[in-house]
Amino acid sequence: MAYAPGSDPTNPAPPHELKIIIAGGFGAGKSTLVAALSEIEPLSTEELLTVAGTGTDDLYGVRGKTTTTVALDFGRITFTDPLPMILFLFGAPGQERFWFLWSELGYGALGAVVLVDTRRLEDSFTAVSWYEQQGLPFVVAVNEFAGSAHRYTSDEVRQALGLAAHIPVVTCDARDHTSAVHVLISLVGHSLAVRRATTSGALV
């Protein structure tokens, strides 16, 4: 196990515990991202899509989707270098009828990952606007699904979502652990930078 410089390996400091929100539109891959990252069996509150959701759940671009998150997904991942750190991952539901849960899930969070499916980019507007209004640092992660007809550049996604220049846009494969970890690293770094800039008054 790696320890911070100057720490005593025989009496290590307790790890920092941080809360991360995984947000985004319906079918963007949030549950998949939590599962790819979690070192424990993730808690999932997925339910089968039924005919009752016809007219409510827009399946354009995700015709093969058979389940949906109705409360949250939960996972955990531990880092030991450069500092011991435990990230608790909370996947937020993407459907409009569950948006009332966002405030509760976001309480005390370090930041959020807004996962974007470019086949349904309009589904990301609400999450982006909500986290901007809350003042919670977030990054936009473009989930590059296998077989996607077109890949968009980060600048194209930034322009389409109307993102401020300081908000990172990264690409990922939500199924791949290493790719998903890079998203978390980007978020933690961005959140710390936002907090430093806010303290100094340098954030624009």
N, C-alpha and C positions, 0 to 999 in steps of 0.2 A: 504493500500500500504506500502511495506517495503522500508526503506531508509537506506543508508549507515551510519555507526556509525559516530556520530558527525554532521550529516546533520541537517538542520532545516526543520522540516515537514511543517512549514508554508511558507517556501520559498525554495522548493527543487531544487536541481541542475537539469538542463535539462538532459534527458537520453542520454547516449552514443548511437550513431547510427553506426551500423556495417553492412558491406555487406558480405554475405556468398554466395558462388557458390555451386550449387548442380550439379555435373557432373557424367559422366559414360557412358557406352555403350547404344546402342539402346535397348529399352525395359527393362532396369534395374530397373525401378520403380521411376525415378526422379520426374515425375509429381505427382505421388501418394504420395511421401514423402513431396513435397511442400504443397500439399493439406492437408495432415495429420497434418502438423505443423502450417499452417497459421491461424491467428485469423481473417483474413478478407477473403472474397471470392477471391480465387486466380485468377490472370490473367493468362490465358492460350492461347497459340497460336497453339493449336493442329488442325491438319487437318486429314481428312480421308485418310487412305492408299488406293491406287487405283491400278489398273493393270499397270499403268504407272511406278510404283515402282518395278515391277517384275524384278528380276535380279539385282536390286540395293539394296533393303531392304531385308536383310536376316532374315527370320522369324523363323529360327530354334530355338526351345525352347520357342517361344512366338507366337504360331500359332493363339491364340485367340486375338492377338492385332489388333485393327482396326484403331487406330489413332497414330499420331506421332507429336512431337513438332517440329515446323519449325522455331522458333525464340527464344522464351524463355518462361519460367513460372515465375511468380512473386508472392510472398507472404510476410507476415510480422508476426513476433511474438515478444511479449514484455515480458521482465523479469524485476522484481522489487527487487530481492534479490540475492546477497548482494548489487548490484548497479543497478539503473534503466538503462535498456539497451534495445534498439530496434534492432532486427536483420532483415535486409531486405534479402529475399531469392530469388536468381536468378537461376532458373533451366536452364542449358545449353543443347542445342540439342545434341543428341548422334551420329547422322549420319554423315558420312564423308563429305557430300556435304555442311554441315552447320558448319564445324569446323572453318571457317573464322570468326565466331562470338565470338569465345572464348576469343580472346584478348580484345575485347571491353567489354564483360561481366566481365572479370577478373580485369579490371582496378579499383584500389582502394579497392579491396576485402581484408578482414581479412584472409580468407583462403577458402578452398574448401572441400566438402565431395565428394569423389569418390565412388559412389554407384556401387556395384559389384553384378552381377548375376552369380553364380558359374556354371550355365548351359551354360553360354557363357563367360567364364572368359577371353578369348582372346580379347573380345571387350573392356576390361578395360585397356589394355596395353598402348594405345595411350594417354588416359587421365592421367594415372599415369606418363608417360614419359613427357607429356607436362607440368604438374604442377611441376615436379622435375626441368625441365629446366628453368621454370619461377621463381623458388625459392619461390613459394607461399606455405605456410604450408597447408598440407592436411591430412585428415584421410581417411582410406578405411573402408567403411561400407558394410558388407556382408548382402544383403537382403535375408533373409531366407523365401523363398516362401513356402506357405502351399503345402504339398504333394511332396516336393522335394525328389528325390530318395536318395540323400546322403547329409549329412551335413559335411562340411569341418572345421577343426580346424583353429584357427587364424594363427598358425604356418604354416599349409599347404598352406593357402592363401598367407601368406607373402613370402614363398619360391617360389610359382608359379609366383608371380608378381615381384620377385626380389626386395622387399622393404628393405630399410635401417632399422636398428634395432629401431631407434627412432620414426618411423612412426606408429601411433596407428592403429590397426585392430580391429574393433568392429563388433558385429552382431546386426541386427535390423530386425524389421518387418515394412516395409515402410508404411503400412496401419495404424499403431498404433501410436497415438500421443505421449504417454509416451516413447515408444521405440525410436521414432524419436527425441524427446527432448534430450535423453541421448546421441545421436550421436552429436547434436549441442554442448552440454556441453563438450564432449570429444574434439571437434574441437577447441572451444574457449580456453580451457585449454592448448591444444597442441600448438596453435598459440602463446599464451603468453609465453610458455616455450621456443619455438624456438626463439622468439625475444630476450628473456633474454639471452639464450645461444649464440646467434649470437653476441650480444653486448659484452659478456664476452669472446668470442672466444672459448667456450667450446663445440660447436656443432660439431659432427663428422658424 
